[in-house]
Amino acid sequence: MAAREVRALGFEPMPHFSARRFKSADEFRTMVERMVAEANVRRCFAIAGDSPEPEGPYAETSDLIATGLFESNGIIAIGLAGHPQGHPNMSEEECFAVLEKKYAMIHERGMKPLIVTQFGFDPEAFLQWLIALRERGIDAPVRIGVPGPTNIASLLKFAARCGVEASASVMKKYGVSITKLIGVAGPDRMVDAFATGVRTEHHPVRLHFYPFGGLTRTVEWIEKYNAAH
């Protein structure tokens, strides 16, 4: 079990539960109980999943939360997905409505919500989304999704797979020309924008890196960026 190995290495495991991939309630229950018993899991991330149809009884993240299995097994925090650059199947208003529902459910069950956003390339869109989130009374910690350094062609492929906007104008803000697919793109300009643009009204907020180019390359980039700043 990956979560057990993560714990053994001295890190905090945060397993992902994809609602539509569970074929039965027993399968979900067994996974939650094993994660807690074998890896001392206390935090997890719950998503609906990208399958168009559920393979079992759960269609949405809220279906997993409603079972009561998380809190009854000692889970204290649940991560939720945020979509600052839009969702391929929902409007912005629908995204916020769903997020508000899950946020309230988690609180009602005595746990803490946190939000991890999809990665993106437009820092201004993220900052505006954070303001809208806070204005709706959602004060959960947010982890902004940042792409780790990787080659440009791969970056665009990940964007297409995940439904993330990667138009020429958006990628220009990120510091990439989509007419030149040779070379590696890093998030320097995006992180610079967050460093200067994040204000008190955006908080609490931190970064969450998606290591598309590999974990080693991402860690090396973080260390280099820190050293330069």
C-alpha positions in Angstrom: 0.0 0.0 0.0 1.5 3.3 -1.1 0.1 5.2 1.9 1.9 2.8 4.3 5.2 3.4 2.4 4.7 7.2 2.6 4.2 7.0 6.3 7.3 4.8 6.8 9.4 7.4 5.0 8.3 10.0 7.5 5.7 11.9 5.4 2.0 12.5 5.9 0.0 10.3 3.5 -3.1 11.9 2.0 -4.8 9.2 -0.1 -7.3 10.1 -2.8 -10.7 8.5 -2.9 -12.5 8.7 -6.3 -16.2 8.2 -5.8 -17.1 6.8 -9.2 -14.4 4.1 -9.1 -15.8 2.3 -6.1 -17.8 -0.7 -7.2 -19.5 -1.2 -3.8 -20.0 0.3 -0.4 -17.9 -2.6 1.1 -15.0 -1.7 -1.2 -15.0 1.9 0.0 -15.4 0.9 3.7 -12.5 -1.6 3.4 -10.2 1.0 1.8 -10.9 3.7 4.4 -10.5 1.2 7.3 -7.2 -0.1 5.9 -5.8 3.3 5.2 -6.4 4.3 8.9 -5.3 0.9 10.4 -2.2 0.4 8.3 -1.0 3.9 7.5 -2.5 6.0 10.3 -4.2 8.2 7.7 -5.8 11.3 9.2 -6.3 13.4 6.1 -7.6 12.4 2.7 -8.7 13.9 -0.6 -12.1 13.1 -2.1 -13.1 13.6 -5.7 -15.9 12.4 -8.0 -13.5 11.1 -10.5 -13.3 11.6 -14.3 -15.3 8.5 -15.2 -18.5 9.6 -17.0 -20.6 7.0 -15.2 -20.1 5.6 -11.6 -19.0 2.0 -11.4 -20.9 1.5 -8.1 -23.2 3.4 -5.7 -21.3 6.7 -5.5 -21.5 9.4 -8.2 -20.2 12.4 -6.3 -17.8 13.4 -3.6 -20.7 14.3 -1.3 -21.9 10.7 -1.5 -18.6 9.5 0.1 -18.8 12.2 2.8 -22.5 11.3 3.6 -21.6 7.7 4.4 -20.0 8.9 7.7 -17.1 6.5 7.2 -14.5 9.3 7.3 -15.2 10.7 10.7 -16.1 7.4 12.2 -12.7 6.1 11.3 -10.8 9.1 12.8 -10.3 11.2 9.6 -9.9 14.8 10.7 -9.6 16.7 7.3 -10.9 16.2 3.8 -9.4 17.8 0.7 -11.7 19.1 -2.0 -11.0 20.1 -5.6 -11.1 23.7 -6.7 -11.2 24.9 -10.3 -9.9 28.5 -10.7 -9.7 28.3 -14.5 -13.0 26.6 -14.9 -14.4 23.1 -15.1 -15.0 21.3 -18.4 -18.5 20.1 -17.3 -19.8 22.8 -14.9 -20.2 26.6 -14.9 -18.4 28.7 -12.4 -21.5 29.2 -10.4 -22.2 25.4 -10.3 -18.6 24.8 -9.2 -19.0 27.2 -6.3 -22.4 25.8 -5.3 -21.0 22.2 -5.2 -18.0 23.4 -3.2 -20.1 25.2 -0.7 -22.3 22.1 -0.2 -19.2 19.8 0.5 -17.6 22.5 2.7 -20.7 22.6 4.9 -21.1 18.8 5.0 -17.5 18.4 6.2 -17.9 21.0 8.9 -21.2 19.5 10.1 -19.5 16.2 10.6 -16.8 17.6 12.8 -13.9 17.6 10.2 -11.9 20.3 8.5 -12.1 21.0 4.8 -9.1 22.1 2.7 -9.1 22.9 -1.0 -6.5 21.8 -3.6 -6.9 23.5 -6.9 -6.5 22.1 -10.4 -3.2 23.3 -11.9 -3.4 26.3 -14.3 -1.4 28.9 -16.1 -3.1 32.2 -15.4 -2.1 33.6 -11.9 -4.7 36.5 -12.2 -7.5 34.0 -12.6 -6.4 32.2 -9.5 -6.2 35.4 -7.4 -9.7 36.5 -8.6 -11.0 33.0 -7.8 -9.6 33.2 -4.3 -11.3 36.5 -3.7 -14.7 35.1 -4.9 -14.1 32.0 -2.7 -13.5 34.1 0.5 -16.5 36.4 -0.3 -18.7 33.3 -0.2 -17.5 32.7 3.3 -15.3 29.7 2.5 -12.3 30.2 4.7 -10.7 26.7 4.2 -7.0 26.6 3.5 -6.2 26.6 -0.2 -3.3 24.9 -2.0 -2.8 26.5 -5.4 -2.0 24.0 -8.1 1.3 24.9 -9.8 2.7 22.8 -12.7 6.2 21.5 -12.0 8.8 22.1 -14.7 8.5 19.9 -17.8 8.8 20.1 -21.5 6.3 22.4 -23.2 4.7 19.7 -25.3 4.0 17.5 -22.3 2.6 20.5 -20.4 0.1 21.1 -23.1 -0.9 17.4 -23.2 -1.6 17.4 -19.5 -3.7 20.6 -19.9 -5.7 19.0 -22.6 -6.3 15.8 -20.6 -7.4 17.7 -17.5 -9.5 20.3 -19.3 -7.3 23.2 -18.3 -7.3 26.3 -20.5 -4.1 26.6 -22.4 -4.9 29.2 -25.1 -2.1 31.2 -26.7 -3.0 34.3 -24.5 -3.1 32.3 -21.3 0.2 30.5 -22.0 1.8 33.8 -22.8 1.0 34.9 -19.2 2.8 31.8 -18.1 5.8 32.7 -20.2 5.3 30.1 -23.0 4.7 30.5 -26.7 2.6 27.5 -28.0 4.2 28.0 -31.4 7.6 26.9 -29.9 7.2 23.5 -28.3 10.9 22.8 -27.8 12.4 23.2 -24.3 11.3 23.1 -20.7 8.8 25.4 -19.1 9.0 26.2 -15.4 6.5 28.1 -13.2 8.8 31.0 -12.4 6.6 33.8 -13.7 3.5 32.3 -12.1 5.1 31.9 -8.7 6.5 35.5 -9.0 3.0 36.7 -9.6 1.7 34.9 -6.5 4.6 36.3 -4.4 3.6 39.8 -5.2 -0.2 39.4 -5.7 -1.3 37.3 -2.7 -2.8 39.6 0.0 -4.3 39.1 3.4 -7.8 38.7 1.9 -6.6 35.6 -0.1 -5.3 33.7 2.9 -4.8 31.0 4.1 -3.0 29.9 0.9 0.0 27.8 -0.1 1.4 26.2 -3.2 0.8 22.6 -4.4 3.1 21.3 -7.1 2.1 18.8 -9.8 5.4 17.2 -10.7 4.7 16.6 -14.3 8.4 16.5 -15.2 9.2 14.2 -12.3 9.6 14.7 -8.6 13.4 15.2 -8.7 13.1 18.0 -11.3 10.3 19.7 -9.3 12.3 19.6 -6.0 15.4 20.9 -7.8 13.4 23.8 -9.2 11.9 24.7 -5.8 15.3 24.7 -4.2 16.8 26.9 -7.0 13.8 29.3 -6.8 14.2 29.5 -3.0 17.9 30.2 -3.2 17.3 33.0 -5.7 14.6 34.6 -3.6 
